[in-house]
């Protein structure tokens, strides 16, 4: 949990009110800075955690999730276009390597089947060595391109898995205890940045943050 205004972590704390009851809240650790005092001093634990829970529950509804799903589809579409271009580059490298090998084989066959003077043989040997260097360089480039494609594929987002997490949260809500609730939230949310009127949530499965209006 972080403060949206100054970026400082929120620390759980409590106080005792005039009715001798404990009041639990999150305190912005930046509110203690002398040089730059944060205007978000504290947030009610009950209200803040309830708001996070409400947002997760709302996203389990098809209508609300569709707003994020459209972003996910566009994200995956852009990634797939990138993968397609990377695969075209890989195919070009592999084709070039195949042609290079054929060219090298012809030189080798020529040495076996023909008689050349010493100077001609040296020229052919030099050419073969040059082709072997190019072959080694191409193989290295192909390996790097294959790794790049695999890394790019890993940035694709599994929309179905995200839906399953949200539906699972809804089906288990309300949770039997706070620990179980927070453990489940930790499987969905990476961080929460909050102010008095908005929440900025970084979901584990999304490469961006989602902003939600609220009033706490």
Secondary structure in CASP SS format (residue, H / E / C, confidence):
PFRMAT SS
TARGET T0000
AUTHOR 0000-0000-0000
METHOD secondary structure of the structure
MODEL  1
X C 1.00
X E 1.00
X E 1.00
X C 1.00
X C 1.00
X C 1.00
X C 1.00
X C 1.00
X E 1.00
X E 1.00
X E 1.00
X E 1.00
X E 1.00
X E 1.00
X E 1.00
X E 1.00
X C 1.00
X C 1.00
X C 1.00
X C 1.00
X C 1.00
X E 1.00
X E 1.00
X E 1.00
X E 1.00
X E 1.00
X E 1.00
X E 1.00
X H 1.00
X H 1.00
X H 1.00
X H 1.00
X C 1.00
X C 1.00
X C 1.00
X C 1.00
X C 1.00
X C 1.00
X C 1.00
X C 1.00
X C 1.00
X E 1.00
X E 1.00
X E 1.00
X H 1.00
X H 1.00
X H 1.00
X H 1.00
X H 1.00
X H 1.00
X H 1.00
X H 1.00
X H 1.00
X H 1.00
X H 1.00
X H 1.00
X H 1.00
X H 1.00
X H 1.00
X C 1.00
X C 1.00
X H 1.00
X H 1.00
X H 1.00
X H 1.00
X H 1.00
X H 1.00
X H 1.00
X H 1.00
X H 1.00
X H 1.00
X H 1.00
X H 1.00
X H 1.00
X H 1.00
X H 1.00
X H 1.00
X H 1.00
X H 1.00
X H 1.00
X H 1.00
X H 1.00
X H 1.00
X H 1.00
X H 1.00
X H 1.00
X H 1.00
X H 1.00
X H 1.00
X H 1.00
X H 1.00
X H 1.00
X H 1.00
X H 1.00
X H 1.00
X H 1.00
X H 1.00
X H 1.00
X H 1.00
X H 1.00
X H 1.00
X H 1.00
X H 1.00
X H 1.00
X H 1.00
X H 1.00
X H 1.00
X H 1.00
X H 1.00
X H 1.00
X H 1.00
X H 1.00
X H 1.00
X C 1.00
X C 1.00
X C 1.00
X C 1.00
X H 1.00
X H 1.00
X H 1.00
X H 1.00
X H 1.00
X H 1.00
X H 1.00
X H 1.00
X H 1.00
X H 1.00
X H 1.00
X H 1.00
X H 1.00
X H 1.00
X H 1.00
X H 1.00
X H 1.00
X H 1.00
X H 1.00
X H 1.00
X H 1.00
X H 1.00
X H 1.00
X H 1.00
X H 1.00
X H 1.00
X H 1.00
X H 1.00
X H 1.00
X H 1.00
X H 1.00
X H 1.00
X H 1.00
X H 1.00
X H 1.00
X H 1.00
X C 1.00
X C 1.00
X C 1.00
X C 1.00
X C 1.00
X H 1.00
X H 1.00
X H 1.00
X H 1.00
X H 1.00
X H 1.00
X H 1.00
X H 1.00
X H 1.00
X H 1.00
X H 1.00
X H 1.00
X H 1.00
X H 1.00
X C 1.00
X C 1.00
X C 1.00
X C 1.00
X C 1.00
X H 1.00
X H 1.00
X H 1.00
X H 1.00
X H 1.00
X H 1.00
X H 1.00
X H 1.00
X H 1.00
X C 1.00
X C 1.00
X E 1.00
X E 1.00
X E 1.00
X E 1.00
X E 1.00
X E 1.00
X C 1.00
X C 1.00
X C 1.00
X E 1.00
X E 1.00
X E 1.00
X E 1.00
X E 1.00
X E 1.00
X C 1.00
X C 1.00
X C 1.00
X C 1.00
X C 1.00
X E 1.00
X E 1.00
X E 1.00
X E 1.00
X E 1.00
X C 1.00
X C 1.00
X C 1.00
END
